[in-house]
Amino acid sequence: MSLRPDLQARLAHRLRLHQRLFDPRIEPRNRSAWLKPLQRWQAQRLQRSFAEFLQDPERRAAAEFFLTDVYGERDFQQRDADIARILPKMQRLLPAVLLETVADGIELAALSHAFDLRMADALQQALAPGAAVEVSSYAAAYRAVGHRRLRARQIVLIGQVGQGLAAALHLPGVGTLLRVSRLPARAAGLGELQSFLERGFAAFARLGDAKAFLADIQRSETQVMQRLFAGADAPFG
């Protein structure tokens, strides 16, 4: 079975965009002194926003997966480099639902990083060197960057990655496929991609109502986005 042409084209396009965005030779804003502090601040904010999920034994594993592998501070370059290397062979390794999930994950990583680059630039223009990122300065940079439609797309992609992993649970043989491919994947240098899929599959296997969990995340992040654009005093609740 060959990879659907539209999915193959989407994966290839997202990978090219991803590689350009993360390459400091092409995108010098990757060297910004504000980029890492911004990403740490956002990771801490997400940890606070996900506190309720993390305290729920049924939802904790899935929430941690989102924080570390989907929407957090993790460096996704090696995972996506793995995908780029095996793109022509992926149709023989993974079912379509997981390939769609991989494509959504790459798009989310690229879009999030593009926003981070713009946010870092806005913070650099607004703050003195060495200043701390605060809620007020973050919110001002967020509004200066704008692109409300793409911010909404970012939230949609978070849900789509989760939906893809949840759907994969119902496919016969996917768990076995991931287990038997563990050693060959690592031997082929595809450990990051394999680990991403394994962690996601395991996290969602322990989740009760995936649909409700994902709806809660999307609702919460949408409210944060709306409050940030509205200039609310406490945008994160």
N, C-alpha and C positions, 0 to 999 in steps of 0.2 A: 504494500500500500504506500502511495506517495503522499507527501505533505500537500495539503490543499494549497493551490497557488496563492490565494489571497492571504492565508495565514503565513506562508513562507515569506511573502513580500512584506507583510506587516512586521514580522520578526526581524527581517534584514534591515528594514528602514529604522525601526526602533534601536537596533544595535548600533547602526551608523551614527544616529543622533546621540545616543548615550556616549559612545566613544569620543565624539567631538566635544561634548559638554565637559567631560572629565579630563580632557587633554590640556594641560597648562600651556602647551606650545600654541594651541589653537584658541583656547579660552583662558587668557591670563588672569582673570578674576579668581581662578582656582588658587592663586598665590595670595589672595587677600588675607590680611591679618585678622579680619573679622569673620572669616568663614567658619573656622573651627569653634570659636566662642559662640557664634550664632547657633550652630548645630548642636552644641552641648546644651545651650539654653532651651532649644526646642525639645530636645530629648527629655530634659527635666520637666518641662511643661507637660509633655505627653504622659510622663510617669504620674504626675499629679492628676491629670484628667482621667487616666485609666485606673485610678485608685480603687474605685468601686468594683471594677471588673477583676482587678488583681486580688481583692479580698474574697471573691466568690470562688470556692474550690472548683466548681464546674467550669468556670470561665477563665480561670487563672492561666492555664497553659496557652490557650488561644490568644489571650491578651498579651502575654509575654512574647509570643511569636510575632504579633503585630509590632510590638515595640522594638524587637531586635532584628526582624527580617523583612518587614513590610514598610513601616512608616517611622523608623527610628534613625539612630545615628550611625548604624552599621555601614561599612564600606562595601558596596555591591559590585565593585569593579571586577573582582576575580570571578564571581559567579557569572557575570554577564560576558566576561572573556571566555569562560567555559562554553557558554551557549554559542558564541560566535564561532568557536573552533569546530563544534559538532553540528552546526545548523544543517548541513546536507544530510546527516544521518539521523536526525532527531525523530523522523517519522517512524523509524524502526524501534525506537526506544520508549516513546511515551505516547499514551492515548491523546486524542485531540483535546479533551477537556483540560489536561495538564499543560499542553502546549499553549492553549489560550491563556491559561493562568500565568505561564512563564512570560508570554507577550505582555499581559497586563502588568506584571511585576516590573518588567523592563521599562515600560512606558511610565509607570508610577515613579520609579527611581530617577528617570531622566527628567520628568516634569518637576519633581521635588527638588532636584539639584539645580535646575534652571532657576527656580524661585529662590533657592538659597544664594545663588550667585548674585541675583538682583537685590536681594535683601542685604547681603553683605556690602554691596556697593552703596545702597541707601544709608546704611548705618555709618559707613566710612565718611560719607558726605555730611552727616548730621552730628556725629559725636567726636569728641576729642580723642586722640590716641590713648589707649589704655582704659578708657571709660568702660563701665559695666553695662551690659545690656539689661534694660529694665522693661517692665510691662509697657510703660508709656512710649519709650523709644522704639520698642519692637512694633507696637501698634501703629505708630507713625510711619515706620518703614514699610509695614504691610500695606497701608493705604497708599503710600507713595508708589509702590510697585504696581498695585492695582491688579488688573486681569481677573476680574471676578468670575468670568465664565470658566477660565482655566483653573481657578481655585476650586470651583464646584466640580470640575472634571477630576481633579486630584482626589476629592472625597469619593466620587463615584468609583474610581479605580480601586480604592481601598476595599470597597464592598465587593467589586468584581473578583479581586484576588481571593478573598475569603470564600465567595460563592463557588469559585472554581475548585478550591481545595475541598469544600464540603461536598460538591457534586462527585468528586473523584472517589470519595468514600463509598459510594454506592455502585461503583464499577467493579465487576468481579475480577479478581486477580491483581488489582493495582498494588495492594499492600505486599503481596508476594513478589511482584515485579520490582518494587523498590528494594526489598530485602536481598533478592538474588543479584541485583545490579550494583550492590554496594561496593564489593571488592573490585569488579571490573571498572566501575566508574572512577574509583580512587586510583587504580593502576593506570588509567588513561589520563589522569590529571584533572578529573572532573569532580573533585571532592566537594567544592563549594556548591555547585548545582545540586549534587546528590544530597548534601546535608540540608539545603534549603527545602527540598521537596520532602525529605524524611521528617524534618522538624514540623513542617506545616501539616503533613498527614497525621503525625502523632498528636499534635495539638488539637486538631479538629476531631479526631477520633474520640477524645475525652470530653468534647463539648456537647452539651445537651441540645438546645435549640439554636442551631447555627443561624437560622434566618433572623430570629429575634436579637441575637447578639450583634450581628452585622447591622441590623436596623438601628440598634441603640448607638453604635459607634458613628454611623453616618448621621444620625439625628444630632448627636452631641457635637460632632465636628462642624456640621452645618450651622448650628447655633453659634459656635465660636466664630466662624467666618462672618456671619451676619453681624455679630456684636462688634468685631474688629472693624468692619467697613462702616458701621454706624458710629464709631467713635465712643463706644460705651466705656464707662469708667472701669468696670471690672469685666473685661471681655471673656475671661476664662472661668467666670463664675466664682 
